[in-house]
Amino acid sequence: WVLESLLSGRRTVLVAPWKKGTFPLYAEPSETSRVVAKLQAGVLGNVRSCDGGSWCSIYGGGFDGYMQQSDLWGVYPNEKVD
C-alpha cells in the first residue's frame, strides 16, 4: 500500500537507464536544434509534455529542453502527455 498523501501527479522519467553514456537534450524538438545539455543515463527529470511518439519536453536540476521519447523510461511508446 501507499499512503495517498505521499503521491504526486507529477510525471517523472529516467534517461535511458538501460544504456550507458550521455544523451543530448535539445533546445527544440529536432535533432538539428542546438544541444543545450548532455544528460547521463539514469538522470531523473520531470515531464512537461510529450507529443505522442517522438519528443518529450523535460526539465530538472539545471536542465530544460527536449529529448527523444525513445530514450526515456517512464513514458509509454507513443504516449501523449499534456
BELHUGI-V240290 format. One record per helix or strand of 3 or more residues. SS is the DSSP state (hx for helix, st for strand). FROM is the first residue (numbers start at 0). LEN is the number of residues. If there is no record, write none. Layout:
((SS & FROM & LEN) (SS & FROM & LEN))
This chain:
((hx & 3 & 3) (st & 11 & 4) (st & 21 & 5) (st & 34 & 6) (st & 43 & 8) (st & 54 & 6) (st & 62 & 6) (hx & 68 & 3))
